[in-house]
């Protein structure tokens, strides 16, 4: 097992602007650590900041202060272009809404994610689709796939670069219970096979029950007053 931590957060603070020039603090997290290969569910109702936290870890958003490191490399302080490349090379991100490009095939959607990092690799993209059981649908457009299959393409895209950390934001939010169970199992099995750490943010009891370790965002976050999750 790689001794380098998959995720390290220290003294993280995030605020958003409010009327009259004030700022609303939405996150204040003194520390959070994930070991390489560790699998954790992050519990939190809507409005507690789950998406904001995952976006900061992924470099989509910048914190006001604090430090975030993934695989021993610091994310905070990088330029936007550097964060984009960092995300493409080290992270896998699974969005609730899939974020697939409708004009591209399943294979092209997965390959596009690789293009922002080490470069487009159709072989790696196909291997990722095979891993989630969709190699036979590689040339299908998203609209030609079921909702569950679209989510599996999104999972394949997150796995293709063999990331040290996989983030999933409400990955079962658009799926029925049966498909949701399959996606969670697929995520856990795939992360274990790659040796990747996995952090799944959800308020779905079915998802939370599938994990041995569950962290409560309300306990991690020391903000006194919280606004709706942006």
Buried (B, 14 or more C-beta within 10 A) or exposed (E): EEEBBBBBBBEBBBBBEEEEEEEBBBBBBEEBEBBBBBBBBBBBEEEBBBBBBBBBBBBBBBBBEBBBBBBBEEBBEBEEEEBBBBBBBBBBBBBBEBEBEEEBBBBBBBBBBBEBBEEBBEEBBBBBBEBBEBBEBBEBBBEEBEEBBBBBBBBBBBBBBBBBBBBBBBBBBBBEEEBBBBBBEBBBEBBEEBEBBBBBBBBBEEBBEBBEEBBEBBEBBEBEEBBEBE
